[in-house]
């Protein structure tokens, strides 16, 4: 029974070697597949290697588990590099002594780091950046290092520099021989902009530097340069390029290039037709492809050849988009072509750190390539425009400036105009046609479904926004009803469910599930329905305990280690000395860590669940109320000191902030809400970064809405100018209730607005001009919520039955969780690391 | 704790049914172990698992939300920290990770909730 099938041996278990196996077994099981890898673990994601330092484990990075290999009958030999190939006998010989006869041999040996011949490279503290083992060595050494440098300012070098920053080095330097960063991808002005952004992030960059010596007694202490300057460092990571691993091929007499790389034809065959080479070890028409997408395409070509297909490899587009240390960098098509061979349009905005360049043909009809730094949102569309030679609009500058004047056009429309053969996912080479076909013919309507069915979006993930637009676009084209259902238990959107619950006077989660859902619910629909019930009826949140998020269930935010935080409301950030003293005393008594929050209040961390009622009892006795930091509800209305003290202040911003915070406190909404009130245009309260912001003017107040801080900051936009206090509150009432009633669960106001058809002008019409005629109704509805406000903690503290629920052990209510431990830091407690 | 012994499962009185919130959970201390008990009122069933979420080693599963998934309505609990979900029957992680939690049999006698501890000998 052994080996009746022909055998394919794969040498190398990196990303490309793995991808070959995956593609092969998905097409055929006619082969016995044997894989040799020289690393101790199966293939992992090298592209995201630096995430190993920001918390991902080696396991998180695996391409697939060991079980996957055995389930697919792939015999995987780890830690066992192939030592020799005998092309005549068609055998490979491994280090551990395995001798395997192959029918096809696939070399996916990848590359090693290129280490230039500089005196001192052998010294302690000098590393390369290639494998998880390298990372482990770097990470161990960094514990005792202060200053580090990376040699090489290319893509990988900057990734390595990010790793050093994450490891907490005091200073991280990047040394580049060329006059610019990422010389293969971006141009000089792009590099200058990138340098500026990276400097802000604490990276020191030295260009035009040739390293002449790595100095130090046994271990590195400094770098000496050809220009006689010197830089003291404790460690160095070399990332000066890659060298294809072609030794094995050379030994076997296969044809290799002068400067390395196993020569292959368009079928990826080496000079021996039964031996293939793919990935970074392969040399195709004089090119080594150091990216993962061309490697995957090469794997596809070999699978096609073996299974009788006709796919060929004809070079690969080297366009890339990545986030380097938080800065978007992209380069596509031909980024470097210059006038007079083309026309170039460039945009440089040093205040925002954005540089965009596009190269277009002289007739202005097609796009040739470009560079994007700081903002690469348009990358996918620009790349498709190049690849599919799509005709440019009459004003090609709109491509990078956006259309000015008038409302912007809908983002999704562009994708639907692409030709069917447009490559959407270049990692897995999936076309637009393939994705739309799955939607049309198989009724797949989710991005996850498309990922499973086509593998699109499973590589770098950069195409996922386009996949999503394609799914929705195709559904619309097919006249399918596009809707966001809550989860597998409810076939309704949040808004629909809210209407049903309201019209039928549903008062509990179970009732909603019985009438409109199925199954037993889950962690998605339970809190969503809980929030709807609260927004409609404003019942006491603890009465609906088991459908609340853990934070709502204990009326406190769960923190690392399982303790909770306590945040009393401090409206507008104004607090008396007496109350400050009480907070200090409570924190002292219950051993809590204290910190001022971004919303001008005080967060007390590290409270045992058992202590929560007693802590709150003391706070409430002193006049505090719940701050609702645990709820999807109004957090704070931040204020600057305003006209009461400030010499610039135009209006009393503190009083207005307190009034607004008191008005909307406790109201449950689809997501948290933050507000701000500034006393003048200097905007010290940062009101334009909030869900609603109010800024004083000479004549009254300006109202801004739908701003957001967080991961994708967005400025709030003006919907009413120079209005008086009463009008401002009327608009706010309408705005907030409209949001509460129509937003998807967990959509902040900014996201809600971004998805709203008609955008800001529509919202403004509804709120200010009452275009839907629901203004009065919205005001009444929110007034009901305002009137039914209650402090949830006051109710718990006064109710012995509710208090009882705040224990860790149901059978030992007095006992605290013994597994909770704290570390100490700067004279306070700190949660133990997990 | 009172204990009664059957062939290979020791039934331990954990708590009273009325102590555990409907469609919710509570944590039971048994010797040095922490066990999460779930009162799945909607299904008329009780379940018990380890209280430790294996993802970040946190003693919190009893505070998680319970629900079901799939055609078969597999009962599950979601960890409040990162929403990893686990089957209340098999203990298998249902959100795609390779975790496995311990589950325990539960029986009710009147208002008394017993958890079955399998003898390790």
Interface residues (C-beta under 8 A of the other chain):
Chain A: X59 X65 X488 X489 X510 X513 X519 X520 X521 X522 X523 X525 X526 X527 X545 X546 X547 X549 X550 X551 X553 X554 X558 X560 X561 X562 X805 X808 X809 X810 X811 X812 X815 X817 X819 X820 X834
Chain B: X1 X14 X15 X19 X20 X21 X22 X23 X24 X25 X26 X27 X28 X29 X34 X37 X40 X42 X43 X56 X57 X58 X59 X60 X63 X64 X65 X66 X67 X68 X69 X70 X73 X75 X76 X78 X80 X81 X83 X85 X98
